[in-house]
Amino acid sequence: MSDSWSPAELALAERMSRRDIVSIRQFSADELETLLDIVERFEGAPPTLLQGRVLAALFFEPSTRTRLSFESAMCRLGGSCIGFAEAKNTSTAKGESLPDTLRMVEQYCDIVVIRHPREGAARLAAESTHLPVINGGDGANQHPTQTLLDLYTIRSRCKRLRGLKIGFVGDLKYGRAAHSLIEALGMLGNDLTLISPASLRLSERRLEDLDEMAVTWRTSNQLAGSIEELDVLYVTRIQRERFGDPLHYERVKNSYQIDAELLETAAPEMIVMHPLPRVNEIATDVDDSPRAAYFEQARNGLTVRKTLLALALGVRP
Ligand code: NCD
């Protein structure tokens, strides 16, 4: 990679400067690839790049990786962090609206990352403040920063982002990490196999979106017969917190378990990904296999989030 930024990289950095990151659809397929080129440039980003900048991390829903990696990214670039991990300790518990919370928070920081149980909450937050807002997950809808780290991991492992055979398994109804990644991989022209219990299929609306993008896809409810040809198997957790009916969760919670024995039927090069946290859908006997990419995904999250914070703040190394 050359030292100087390409015209496409410069144009994308300009377009992202002072802007929100709410949905993966705000990037074209080419822009996604350009953005990952920029992420590579951040592998050695100077530790003072964001000195004096403050991130507000507003987490209205549980999080480990997303919040900690955003906070770590900010600290490692010399910035600092404020925020909360539990809305019950904030004025939200007294009835404050999300727009009012944002109007307050914007006085104390330069950039906001928000995670919220309601679909569309990140967009509402973005409309409520002039500061850049990054969506750290809005309900069952979108998780764009997870998608960028997933794409970065796929590109680094498979050496390309197009023309791959990618399987998704688990909760395709409620899984926001799967939703955003399916959209992005569809845009990039990959072949998708969608494996889930019938009651947790990808919605008709999302399947129609894939058709509009002319994506080749198929659905299945079982792993056997579906994974043998894949380049990537993306495993997801059954999203218990989004189920209205606890009995439904009980029925589907152990639908799939990926273990070393099952993986013997897969192509030797196939990698196994997971946004984490896992419950029991990947056995620990897979962890030491060269196929396992999930801890690497979490590590890549740090560099990806450094990049996104800097670009949204209009700063380049
Ligand atoms: C995901 C999420 O919160 O959507 N976790 C994450 O950010 N890595 C996936 C999940 O919770 O299952």
Residues whose N, C-alpha, C, O or C-beta is under 5 A from the ligand:
A	BS01	NCD	R65 T66 G137 H143 R176 A177 R237 P275 L276 P277
